[in-house]
Amino acid sequence: MEKEIKIGKKIFIRSAGKNEYWLQDIIYENPKVLGLGNLVPVNKEKKQSSGGRLDILLKDPEQNSMYEVEIMLGETDPSHIIRSIEYWDNEKRKYPQRQHFCVLVAESFDRRYFNIIQLMSLNIPMIAVQADLLEVDGEKILNFTKIIDIYIEPEETEEDIKVVNEATWTNDAPWVNTNAHELTEIFKEENTKISIGFTQNYITLSIDRKNAYWLHKRMKPTSTLCFTVKDEEKTETIKKLLESKGFSYTFNRYKEFMLNIDAKIIKSNTSLLKEIHHIRFKKVIDEE
């Protein structure tokens, strides 16, 4: 017989008698809890030339990339955001040959500052992770959720206008093109009038010549799948669906969903993606 699913409640870390250093130690001893890959600890409370100390410095040995992590209990605030960016920039200038990521960890992200972080992450590789301490039947459970990870690598600027086609993307970012074709195969089961388009900054999936999805390039093998849903009822339905499947997403003030995907994620979530597509275009499909 299936065990009953228990319901927990969120409590603040300070209320449980713990402090920021306790959370810092947990992350430093086991960086994988952040959900950012197989990271290894490098330094803790690292002194900065500009003053202050970087909470944690982590490294991805496979990609030779660095993660500058700032931790804050309670709700994030402007000083936390600014400090995170400052320390990230310090390390980036010190080791310019490596890729660097600015990571903010907090128990809560105010909507106002969440939007600011989200906008800044379009130009700075910022990642926001929410740390939730949950109490279930007297037992305390610490959970980390990546709520912002939408950095898109900027395109190199050129004086001449670059002609872009499928061959361009196949050469520059083949995984994004592959993801676009995989999604097309999934969506065309309900709507055959879907086509792929190519621009310098992203790949589009269009229905009846109207852009329905956008695929942006991220670090191999990941793409950011974006789509807009203006209908509030459909928005809430899609949010609940994603949350029920444990699928991480971002939804911004422009009513745009952003999902980080790759070939493996697409294959393991085919039914979910089909259902989202059906929800979005149900009226159009029913009228055809």
Order of alpha helices (4+ residues) and beta strands (2+ residues): beta-alpha-beta-beta-beta-alpha-beta-alpha-beta-beta-alpha-alpha-beta-beta-beta-beta-alpha-beta-beta-alpha-alpha
